[in-house]
């Protein structure tokens, strides 16, 4: 009974206060009613955390992140350290790998919390449910809970109490997120009554936010989804595994996911990590795949992170005689892009109206994904925690996607937010943050009590309806000025710090984040594949490459099979003409080039096949998947007219699409 729910003094009067809360428990330290409803334009309001890991304590073998976000046995059971950390943290191996020093710390959590949670401790629970409750009370209305794990980290970490299979961990974390919803519901009197609401579509999310509650969305961030690892560049999964895996995740309620994370897999290459951590992860890459990362010179302004050259203790895990390779400074792009299986997975997510996270994807993989989405006009692209090359930002916005920045310190966060402010104004979108709590990333350090503009407690929430004081759990009270962002309950304090450092405009953009995230989600749900007017149409060409074994006839570019292609003779002035059969309004043409691409070419339209009008042209084609968009134009015939080849070969198109919409 001591740990069971106890009546609240506010029961029956304040809908946001539970009628029965466990005792003892953490304080919330927020007064005032959470805002409900929509603004005058009918938009939801509130902050969005687009990247968090509530259940990461169940990942990596179950002993890397110590403590739980909730426990039926109460706060003392939830907020306790891993057993091997007692008595002084000497065996907190991951703690000193990630934080330096010897890892020693006071392992006691509740009620003293002498040394954890802390902004620089990456091995202790930061997502206790009451701390999330405080963030909700402070104005957050969307939280993406990314189910996360890594089989290699699990296998090399000496302490574990369960299997290292990634999908087994993902299933457990999803189940426990629903259990946490039930746990909170019980405090409020039954199913559906709590503030923590898992949602599976954007309309549901909007209704939850209108009620003043927190919409929780399930995502996945793991290195080998559906078992899709690669060993010595050989895929360990197939299309059937991908379809089965996507269906299972969708049934679990997952609506967004990463296709690769930290290690190259059978779907895509990754964006590298830097410094000693990058070296350690490259070691993990070798242990997982049998190959180290491979780099090449980048072909555009985007680049992957430079691979860390610093030494790492992880190198001791390599077989004798094996060393991490050195890399050229001017070759910062991963040679591995989006594989054929990866493209199949991307299109599978589109069919299921899921949103794709491009953070952690290599530049080559990200470019192909954006090409595919532009060709299909699919908006479901997310960058949730500053892990894409920021030169992609406008392409993401132009698709209708959503961007959030990592939870950096207020100065760095505000500077980056202001840098992209003009783009948000151009596309009329809000902004998000990705706390990555429990994600082993590090969080804002304290700016110090003696700074000229510290957070002054208590302060008023952004909407003006609540008063927020210093947060207390057990015998410990946290102050953002001196403790930094130690746990999730300090998110409102961090936003106040951003207001003081970056100004109200930055916070206003963040307060529009929930609406913009749901706009992206809703547009993804309502997306329908366009009708390809060119599929199966009659096609002719200026020439076709002769080959006794394979046909490169014009019709190969409109047969709906990406495994076939049209190829021209090896000269500059060549064309492919498609007869749509009748006059149609044409607005978009997609061209999927083989390695032999057009550097300069025109998309020409005609109603009679003799008089041509240029609808779109380029002199800087770089191959891949191009999308030509223009004003709706009546045409029966569409001609791709090559003027200058990008290679010594001719022109070669795997598939051409023509669309009215």
N, C-alpha and C positions, 0 to 999 in steps of 0.2 A: 504493500500500500504506500510505503514511503516514496517509491519510484513511480507509482501510478498517477494517473491524471487527478488533479485536484480542482475544485471549483474556483473560478476566477471571480474577483470582486466586481469585474465589469460585465460578467455574464448577463446576456439578455439585453444589454443596452448598446454596446459597441460591436457591430458585426465583425470587425476586424480582430477582435480579441477573443481567443478561444474560451469556450465555456469550461474546459478542463485542460490544464497544461501540466506536464510532468513536474514533480517537485522533488528535489531541487532541479533547477535548470538555468540556462543562460538568460540574462536580461536582454531586452530589445532596445530599450533606451530611446524610443521614438514615441511621441504623443501626437494625437491628431488623426483624423480620418483619412485613409488613402483615397485619392481622387478616383472618381468613376466616370463613365460615359465618354463622349467624344467632344472635340472642339466645335466651333461654329461651322467649320467646313465638313463636319462629319468624319473627321479623322481621329483615330485613336492616338493617345499621347503616351509618352514614357520612354525610358531608356531600354536599350537592348544589349545584352551580353551575348554575343554571337559565338562564344567559344569558351566553354567551361567543362570541367571533368568532375562532376559530383561524386561519382562512384569509382574514382581511380584507385582507391584503396583495395579494390577487388581485382586490380590488374597486376601484371608483372609477377604473378605467383602469390599475390596477396599480402606481401610483407615489405613492399618498397615504400608505400605511403601508409603511415601509421595513424590509426584512429578511424572512426566511421562517421558518416554524416547524420546518422540517427541510430538509436538502439532501443528496443523495447525494454531493456534493463535500465535505461536512463543515461544521463549525461556522463556519469563517472565511467560507465562501460564504453560509451562512444568515444570519449576524448581521453584515451589512454595510449601510451606509447607501445611500440612493438616489444615483445618480451626480450629480444636480444639486445635492446638498447639499455636495459637495466644492468648494473646500477648507475653507470656514469656515461653511457653513450659510446663506450670504447669500440663496440661492434657495429656502430652505425656507419657501415662501410659506404653506402651510397651518399650519406650526409657529407663525409669528408671528401668524396670524389667530386661532388657538385659544389661544395661550399668551401673547400680547402680546410686547412688546420687538421686537427685530429678527430673531429666529429664528436668530441665529448660535449655533453649537455645534460642538464637535469631532465630525466625522462618523465617526471611527474607532470601530467596534464592537469585535469580537474583535481582539486580546485585552485591550485597555485599558479600553474602556467608560467613558471619562471623563465623558461627559455623557448617555449613554443606555444602556439604558432608564431612565426616571425617572418618578416618579408624576405629573408635570405635563407630560410630553412625550407628545403624542397622535399622533405620526407615526412611531413606531418600534415594532418587533416586541416584544411582551410575552409571546408564547405559544410560545417555543421548546420543543420536545418535552421536553427534559430538565427544564425548569421545570415543565411539566405533570406530569412523572413525580414531581417532588418534592411537588407538591400531592397526588397520589395516595398517595404514601408517608406523607403527613401525615394521611390519613384521609378524603380525598374519594373517593366511590364513584360519583357520577353527574355527568356533564358534558354540557350541552346546547350543541352547536356550531351556532350560528345562522349560516347562510349569508347574507351581507349585501352589499348594494351600493346605489348610488343613481345613476341615470343622469344627473340634472341636475348633481350635484356632479362627476361624471366629465366631463361636457361643458364645464363652465366652468373646471375645473382645467387649467392649461396643459401639465402633464407627464402623458403617458399612453403606453402601448405596446400597447393593444388596444382593441377595440370597447367602447362604453358600454352595449350592450344588457344589460339586467339579467338576463334568463334565461340568457344565454350565460355570464355570470359565475357565476351560481348553479350551473350544471352543472359548471363547472370546479372550483369550490370543493368540491362533493360528491366529484368524482373524486379530488381531491388529499387529501381526508380519508381515503379508502380507501387511497390511496398511502402516507399517513403510517402507517396501521395496518400495511401490508405492510413498511414501513421498520423499524418497531419489531419486528415479528414476526421479521425476519431476524436481529436481535440475539439472539433467544431460540431460534433453531434451526429456524424454519419457520412455516408458516401456522397461525394460531390460538394460537400459544404466547406472544405478547406480552401486556402488561398493558393495552394500549389496544384496547378491543373495541367496535366499532360494533354497536349492537343495533337491532332493528326491531320487537320486541314486549316487553312487560313481563316475560313469563316468561323470555325470553332474558336480559334485564337482571338479573333476580334470580339466575339461575344464574351469570352473570359475577361479580356481587358476592359470592356465596357462595364463589367461587374466590379472592376477595381482590383482584380486578382492577377496572378502571375501566370502567363502562358509558357509552358515548358515544352520544348521541341527536342526530340531525340535525333542525334547525329551519330556518326561513326568516324573515328580517326584511328586507323590501325595499319600496320605495315603489310599484312598479308590477308586482305579481305577474301573471304570464300576459299582460303587456302591457296590464293594465287601468287605464290612465290615463284622465283625462277632460280634454278641451280645451273651454273655454267651456261647461262643464257637460254636454258631450256625451260619452258613454261611447265609448271606443275598443276595446271588447271586447264579447263576447256570451256567452251561456250555453255555447255550444260551446267557446269559448276557455277558460272556467273549468273545464269538465269535463276537457278535454284537459290543461290545466295541472295540475290536482289529480292526475290519473292519472300524469302524468310525475313529479311530485314524490314521490308515494307509491312509485313504482317505483325512484326514487333512494334511498329509505330515509327520506324526510322524514316525521316524525310530529307535528310541531307547527309552527305558523306564525302570523305577523301578516298581517292583510288590508290594513292601511294603516300607513304609517310616514313621518312628517315632512310629506308633502304629501297634501292631499285627492286621492282618486282615484275611479275609477268604482265602487268598492265601499263606501267609507266616508269620513267626515270624520275629521280627526286632532285629538289633543290638542295644543295649541300649545306652542311653546318660549318661554322668557322672555328678557328682556334683549337685548343685541346679537346673540346667537345666534338669538333668535326673529325679529329683524328680517331677518337674513341668510336664514333659512329661508323667511320670508314672500316674500322676493325670489325664492328658488328656486321657491316655490309659483307665483308669477306666471310665471316663465320656463317652468315645466313645463306649467301649465294655462291660462294667459291670464287668471287671476283671482287676486286676493288673498284671504286668509281673510276670512270674513264672520262677524260675531258677533251674538248676541242675549242677552237676559236669561235666566238659568238658571231653570228651573221647580222645582228641588228643591235639596237641600243640596249635591249634587255640582256641581262646576264644572271647566271646563278651565283650564289655566294662563293667567294674564294675558299677553297678547302683549307681547313686549319693545318698549319705546319708545325704546331706545337706538339711536344711529346705528350703521351698519355699513358697512364698505368695500364690501360686496356690493352696496350701492345703486348703485354706479357701473356695474353690469352691466345696469341697467334702461334701456329705451329713453329717449331724450331726451324730457323733459316728463312722464315717468311717476314718480309718487311713491308711497311706501308710505303707505297711509291711516292716520289716527289712529282710535283706538277708545275707546268709552265705558268708564270703569272699572267700571260696574255691568253691563256686558254681556260676560261672560267665557265664554259657551258658544258653540261652533261651531254655526252653523245647519245644517251638513251632518251627517246621522246615517248610519244604515245604509241604503244604497240597495236597490232591488229586486234588482239584480245581487249586491249584498253579501249579502243574505239568501239568495239562491240559493247563493252560495259557502259561507256558514255551514252551510246544510243539506247541501251537498255534502261538507263536512268531516265532519259527523256521520255521513253514510252510510259514509264511509271510516274511521270511528272515530278520526279525528285530533283533536288537542288544539288549541284556539284561544287565541292570545295576545291579551288585551284591552288590554295596555299600548299606548299611542300612539293608541288609538281615542278619538274625542270622547265626551263624556258621553252625548250623544244616541245615538250608535252603540252604546256599551257597554250602556246601559240596554235597548236593543232586543235585543242579543245575550243578555243575562241573562234577559230575558223569554222568549225562544225556548227557551233551555236549561231554564228552570224548567218551561215548558209540556211539554217532552219529557223532563224529568228526566234531562238529559244532564250528566254531571259534568266533561266535558273542557274546563275553563276554567283558564287560567294567567295569573298576574300575576308576571312574572319579574324585574322590576328597578325597582319603585317608580314606574311611569309611569301607573298608574290613579289616580283619585281614591280616597283611602284609605277613604272612606265606603262603598265597594263591598265591603270586606273580608269582612264577615259573609255577604253574599250569595254570594260566591265559595266560602267554607267550607261554607255550607249546601247548596250543589250537590254538594260533594265535590271541589271544585277545590283548586289549590295556589297558595300565595303565597310569593314570595321578595322580599327587600329588596335594593336596590342596594348595592354595596360601598362604603358610606360609612365615614368614620372610626369608630373603635371607640366613641367617646362617642355620636355621633349614631346609629350602628347599634344600640347597646345601648338607648338611650332609646326608639327606635321599637319594638324587639323587646319591651320591657317593656310598652309601651302596648297592644299587641295580645296580650299573654300570656293574658289571661282568655279571649279568643276561641279561642286554640289549645287551652286546657284544656277549654273547652266542647265543641269538636268533636274533641278527642283527636288532634291533628295535630302534625307537626313543622314546621320552618321551613327556608327556603333563603336563599341569597344569589345575586345576579347580578353577577358581576365586571365584565361588559361590557368585558373586556380587548380591546384593538385596536378599541374601539368609540367612540373620540373623546369620552369622557365625563369623564375626570379620576378620580383615585383617591386613597385616603387619604394625606394629608401626614404627615410624621413628627411625633410628639408631643414629640420631643426627648429626649436622653439624660439631661437633668436632671429629668425628670418624677419624681414620687414613686413611681410603679409601672411602670417600664419593663419591656419583655420582657427576660428574663435568659437568655442562651445558655450552654450548651444547655438545652433544656426537653424535657419528655416529651409525647408525643402524647396526644390525648384518650383513646384506648383504653388507654394505658399501655404499649404494646408497642414503641414506637420512641423514639429520642432524636434530636432535631432541633437542628442547629447552624446557625451563620450560613452563608448560601449563597454559594458562590464560582463564578464563571465566568471563565476566563482569569485576568487579573491583578486582577480587581475582586471584592471581598467586600461584600455588602449587609447592612445592619443596619436592621431596620424602624424602630427608634427614631430613627435619623438620616436614613434614606433614604426612609421611607414605603413604600407598596406599589408598588414600581417595576416589578415583573414578576410573572408567574403563580407563580413558585417561592416567593414570599413570602406566598402565601395561608395556609399553616399558621402563619406568624409573626403574621399579622393575626388569625387565630382565637385564638391565645394572647393577643394584646392585648385582644381582646374579653372573654376569660375574666378578665383582670386588671381591666378597667374595668367590665364589666357583670355579671360573676359566672358561676359554673358553670351556673346554670339556663339562661341564654341559650345557652351552648354545648351543653348537653344537648338543647335543642330543635333546634338545628342538626344535631346528630348523628342525630336522628330524621328528618332531611329526606329521605334516600334512600327510606325506607319510605313516607313520605307521598306523595312524587312518584310512586312506582310504584303506590300505591293509586289515585291519580287516573288514571294511564295504564291500569291494568288494568280499572278500572270503565268507562272509555271504550271499551275493546276489547270488553267483554262487553255493552255497552248494546244493547238491541233496541228499536226503535220500538214504542210501545204501539198496541194496536188501538183505533181510534176508533169507539166504539159508535154515535156519532151520524151517521157518514157515510152518506148515502143514506136516513136515517130519515125518517119522516113528521113534518112540522112544521106547526104552526098558530101564529097570533099574534093579539093583540088588535086589531091594525090593520097595514096596509101602505101605505106612501107610494105615491100614484098618479103614474105617469109614462107618457106615451104612447109613449116610445121604449125604456125600460128597465124590466124587471121587478124589483121589490124584494120579491117574495113570500117567505114564511117559509122555503121550501125552499132558497132561495139561501144560507142560512147553514149548511147541512149538505150541500152538494153536492160538497165536496172541492175547490172552485175558489176560491182566495183573490181572484180578480178579480171575483167576484160578491158581493152582500150583501143582507141583509134590512134594510129601513129602516121605522120606525114613523111614525105621525102625530106632529105636533109638540106633544105634551103629556106630562106627567110619568108618569102611571100607565099603563104599557104592559108587555106581556109577550110572550115567545116560548116556546112549548111544544114539546118534542121527545118523540116516542113511540119508545122503543127496541125495541118489538115484543114484548118479554118482560121479566120482572123480572131485573135484573142487579145485582151488587154494584158500586156507584158510589163511587169514592174521589177523583176529580179531574175538574174541568171547566175547560176553557180557553176564553177569550173574546178574539177578535181584533177589537178595535173599529175602526171607521172614525172619521173625525174627530168624528162625532156620537156621543159616548160617554156612559156612565152614571156619574154622580158617586156616587149612592147606589142600590144595587140588591141583590137577594137571589138566591141560587141555591137553588131549592126542589125537593124530591123528593116523589114520590108513587108508590104501588103501584097505585092505582085511578083516578087522574086527577081525583079530587074532594077528597081529604084531603091537604093539603100540609104538609110539614115543612121549615123553613129549615135548610139544611145549612151555609150560609156567607153572609156579608153584609159590605158595606162602605159607609161614608159618605164615603170620600175617594178614590174612583176618579179616575184621571187619564188614562184612555184607554190606547192601546197594546195590548199583549198581557197579559191578566190570567190568573192561574192560581189557582183556588179548590181547596184541598186540605182534606180532612176525613176522619173515620173512615169505613170501609167501611159503606155503607148500602144495603139492598135498595131498588130503585126500577125502575119501568118508564117513568115519565115524569120528565123534567127540565124545569124552568121557570126561565128568567131573567126576573126580575120587576123592571122599572125603577121607581124611586121618585122620583128627582131627576135631571134631565138635566144634563150638563156643558156644554152649549151651548144656543143658541136653537132648534136643530133637534130632531129626535126622538132615537131610539136607532138605531144602525146597526151591525150585526155582520157582518164579512166571513166569519167561520167560527167555529163552536162545536164544541169537541171534548169528548167524554165518555169517561172511561176507568175501567176496573176496577183497573188496576195502578198 
